[in-house]
Amino acid sequence: ARLAVRYWHEDNFGDFITRLARHHIDMEIDAGYRGPQFISVYRLLKETVPRDADIPPLIEGLLMRSIIENTPYPIPMYNAILNRVKVERSINYARAGFIKAYLVRIARTRKQDEEDVITVSLNEESTNVPYRLGRLFAVLEKSQSDTNRELKSTITSKYFSSAATTPAVVFPVLLKLAQHHIAKSDWGFKSNQQIEEVLGGIHEFPAYMNLEEQGMFMLGYYHQRKAFYKKKDVNDKK
């Protein structure tokens, strides 16, 4: 068989290790008690395609180049992961970690202060509207599940993708539905408090969110869900 070299990079070993470490630091995310400390490149690439589908060779090369050269991650890979989240309506630690890393590197390239507010776990102080909208969606999702845990059709299955794209259309409907669920819940007052806390930093719902804003939405959603699970685990141990 013939061997073709697609990419050649010369550097010293120390710089290679430093840049690999920078990649893992940027990828760091709250994975709970079951998630691994480091996410492999292969695992990341598998998150871009449906199960058992082939990974596009172009994305493999672009990802390795961005890691070795410490540059922003490839836009096609970011778009592919966002698409998998919206289609499957599910975000795991690997997807959330890459979204966070992508946004961190974009902010770093632009030399913006946003890098400091893109955190490993929940950032309740963040005033970023897409991030807070993601948190709000997680709160509304929980208020629904607290009322009926056996629902076959949830707001996540119906509205997640549109909420991440066109908040102004979706969130007024979701807030109205939430009051219906809260009225039936024994913990309704707690849900109302959480909704008011998150809404406090949102002056209006955006008509449309671009891909970077959709990533912040998904990150806020992931962080808020992880925070709920942590509180539940602590209460269970008590």
C-alpha positions as CSV (number, residue, x, y, z in Angstrom):
1,A,0.0,0.0,0.0
2,R,1.1,3.5,-0.7
3,L,1.5,6.1,2.1
4,A,0.5,9.7,1.6
5,V,1.6,12.4,4.0
6,R,-1.3,14.9,4.3
7,Y,0.2,17.1,7.0
8,W,3.8,17.7,8.1
9,H,4.7,19.7,11.2
10,E,8.1,20.3,12.7
11,D,8.6,21.4,16.3
12,N,10.3,20.3,19.5
13,F,8.7,17.7,21.8
14,G,8.2,20.2,24.6
15,D,6.0,22.5,22.5
16,F,4.0,19.5,21.3
17,I,3.3,18.5,24.9
18,T,2.4,22.0,25.8
19,R,-0.1,22.4,23.0
20,L,-1.6,19.0,23.7
21,A,-2.0,20.0,27.4
22,R,-3.6,23.3,26.2
23,H,-6.1,21.3,24.2
24,H,-7.1,19.3,27.2
25,I,-7.3,22.3,29.5
26,D,-9.6,24.1,27.0
27,M,-11.7,20.9,26.7
28,E,-12.1,20.6,30.5
29,I,-15.8,20.4,31.5
30,D,-17.9,19.3,34.4
31,A,-18.4,15.6,33.5
32,G,-19.9,14.5,36.8
33,Y,-18.7,11.5,38.7
34,R,-18.7,9.1,35.7
35,G,-16.9,11.2,33.0
36,P,-13.2,10.6,32.2
37,Q,-10.6,13.2,33.0
38,F,-9.5,13.4,29.3
39,I,-11.6,13.0,26.2
40,S,-9.8,11.2,23.3
41,V,-9.6,12.7,19.8
42,Y,-11.3,9.6,18.5
43,R,-14.3,10.1,20.9
44,L,-14.6,13.7,19.8
45,L,-14.6,12.8,16.1
46,K,-17.3,10.1,16.7
47,E,-19.6,12.9,18.2
48,T,-19.7,14.6,14.8
49,V,-21.6,11.7,13.1
50,P,-24.5,9.4,13.8
51,R,-23.7,6.1,15.4
52,D,-21.8,3.7,13.1
53,A,-21.3,6.4,10.5
54,D,-17.9,7.1,9.0
55,I,-15.9,10.1,10.2
56,P,-15.1,12.5,7.4
57,P,-11.3,12.4,6.8
58,L,-11.2,16.1,6.3
59,I,-12.4,16.8,9.8
60,E,-9.8,14.4,11.3
61,G,-6.9,16.4,9.7
62,L,-8.4,19.8,10.6
63,L,-8.8,18.8,14.3
64,M,-5.3,17.5,14.6
65,R,-3.9,20.6,13.0
66,S,-5.7,22.9,15.4
67,I,-4.5,20.9,18.4
68,I,-0.8,20.8,17.3
69,E,-0.8,24.4,16.2
70,N,-2.9,25.7,19.1
71,T,-5.3,27.5,16.7
72,P,-9.2,27.7,16.7
73,Y,-10.9,24.4,16.2
74,P,-12.4,23.7,12.8
75,I,-15.7,25.3,12.1
76,P,-17.1,22.2,10.2
77,M,-16.5,20.1,13.3
78,Y,-18.2,22.7,15.5
79,N,-21.2,22.9,13.2
80,A,-21.4,19.1,13.0
81,I,-21.5,18.7,16.8
82,L,-24.1,21.4,17.1
83,N,-26.2,19.6,14.5
84,R,-25.9,16.3,16.4
85,V,-27.1,18.0,19.6
86,K,-30.1,19.5,17.9
87,V,-31.0,16.4,16.0
88,E,-30.6,14.0,19.0
89,R,-31.7,16.7,21.5
90,S,-28.9,15.4,23.8
91,I,-25.6,16.9,24.9
92,N,-23.0,14.8,26.7
93,Y,-19.7,15.8,28.4
94,A,-17.7,15.2,25.1
95,R,-20.0,17.5,23.1
96,A,-20.2,20.1,25.8
97,G,-16.4,20.0,26.3
98,F,-15.8,20.6,22.6
99,I,-18.3,23.4,22.4
100,K,-16.7,25.1,25.4
101,A,-13.2,24.7,24.0
102,Y,-14.3,26.1,20.6
103,L,-15.8,29.2,22.2
104,V,-12.8,29.7,24.5
105,R,-10.4,29.7,21.5
106,I,-12.6,32.0,19.5
107,A,-12.7,34.5,22.4
108,R,-8.9,34.1,22.9
109,T,-8.2,34.8,19.3
110,R,-10.3,37.9,19.4
111,K,-8.6,38.9,22.7
112,Q,-12.0,39.3,24.4
113,D,-12.8,39.0,28.1
114,E,-15.4,36.4,27.2
115,E,-12.8,33.7,27.7
116,D,-12.9,34.3,31.5
117,V,-16.7,33.7,31.7
118,I,-16.7,30.5,29.7
119,T,-16.2,28.2,32.6
120,V,-15.8,24.5,33.4
121,S,-19.1,24.3,35.4
122,L,-22.1,26.5,36.0
123,N,-21.5,30.2,36.0
124,E,-24.4,31.8,37.7
125,E,-22.8,35.3,37.4
126,S,-22.6,35.2,33.6
127,T,-24.8,37.8,31.9
128,N,-24.4,36.3,28.5
129,V,-28.0,36.0,27.2
130,P,-27.7,32.8,25.1
131,Y,-26.0,31.1,28.1
132,R,-28.8,32.2,30.4
133,L,-31.4,31.1,27.9
134,G,-29.8,27.6,28.0
135,R,-30.0,27.7,31.8
136,L,-33.6,28.8,31.6
137,F,-34.5,25.9,29.2
138,A,-32.9,23.4,31.7
139,V,-35.0,25.0,34.6
140,L,-38.2,24.7,32.5
141,E,-37.4,21.2,31.6
142,K,-36.9,20.3,35.3
143,S,-40.2,22.0,36.3
144,Q,-41.9,19.7,33.8
145,S,-40.2,16.5,34.9
146,D,-40.9,17.3,38.6
147,T,-44.6,17.3,37.8
148,N,-44.6,14.1,35.7
149,R,-41.5,11.9,35.2
150,E,-43.3,9.5,32.9
151,L,-44.1,12.0,30.1
152,K,-43.4,10.6,26.7
153,S,-43.3,14.0,25.0
154,T,-41.3,16.6,26.8
155,I,-40.3,20.2,26.0
156,T,-36.9,18.9,25.1
157,S,-38.2,16.6,22.4
158,K,-40.4,19.3,21.0
159,Y,-38.7,22.6,21.4
160,F,-34.9,22.2,22.1
161,S,-33.7,22.9,18.6
162,S,-36.0,25.8,18.0
163,A,-35.3,27.3,21.4
164,A,-31.6,27.3,20.6
165,T,-32.3,29.0,17.2
166,T,-35.3,31.3,17.6
167,P,-35.8,32.1,21.3
168,A,-38.3,34.9,20.8
169,V,-40.8,32.5,19.2
170,V,-40.3,29.6,21.6
171,F,-39.7,30.9,25.1
172,P,-43.0,32.8,25.6
173,V,-44.8,29.5,24.9
174,L,-42.5,27.5,27.2
175,L,-43.0,30.0,30.1
176,K,-46.7,29.7,29.7
177,L,-46.5,25.9,29.7
178,A,-44.2,26.0,32.8
179,Q,-46.9,27.8,34.9
180,H,-49.2,24.9,34.0
181,H,-46.7,22.4,35.3
182,I,-45.7,24.5,38.3
183,A,-49.3,24.8,39.5
184,K,-49.4,21.0,39.8
185,S,-46.0,20.5,41.5
186,D,-45.3,20.4,45.2
187,W,-42.0,22.2,44.4
188,G,-43.6,24.9,42.2
189,F,-42.4,27.7,44.4
190,K,-38.8,26.6,44.0
191,S,-39.2,26.4,40.2
192,N,-40.6,29.9,40.2
193,Q,-37.6,31.2,42.1
194,Q,-35.2,29.6,39.7
195,I,-37.0,30.9,36.7
196,E,-37.1,34.4,38.1
197,E,-33.4,34.2,39.0
198,V,-32.3,33.3,35.5
199,L,-34.8,35.7,33.8
200,G,-33.3,38.5,35.8
201,G,-30.4,38.8,33.4
202,I,-32.6,38.6,30.2
203,H,-34.2,41.8,29.1
204,E,-35.6,40.4,25.8
205,F,-35.6,37.2,23.9
206,P,-33.4,37.4,20.7
207,A,-35.3,36.8,17.5
208,Y,-32.4,34.6,16.2
209,M,-29.1,33.2,17.5
210,N,-26.1,32.5,15.4
211,L,-24.0,29.4,15.7
212,E,-21.7,30.8,18.4
213,E,-24.7,31.9,20.4
214,Q,-26.3,28.5,19.9
215,G,-23.1,27.0,21.4
216,M,-23.4,29.2,24.4
217,F,-27.1,28.2,24.8
218,M,-26.1,24.5,24.8
219,L,-23.3,25.1,27.3
220,G,-25.7,26.9,29.6
221,Y,-28.2,24.1,29.3
222,Y,-25.5,21.5,30.0
223,H,-24.1,23.3,33.0
224,Q,-27.5,23.9,34.6
225,R,-28.5,20.3,34.2
226,K,-25.2,19.2,35.8
227,A,-25.8,21.6,38.7
228,F,-29.2,20.0,39.3
229,Y,-27.7,16.5,39.4
230,K,-25.0,17.6,41.8
231,K,-27.6,19.0,44.2
232,K,-29.6,15.8,44.0
233,D,-26.5,13.6,44.6
234,V,-25.6,15.7,47.7
235,N,-29.2,15.3,49.1
236,D,-29.1,11.6,48.4
237,K,-25.9,11.2,50.4
238,K,-27.4,13.1,53.3
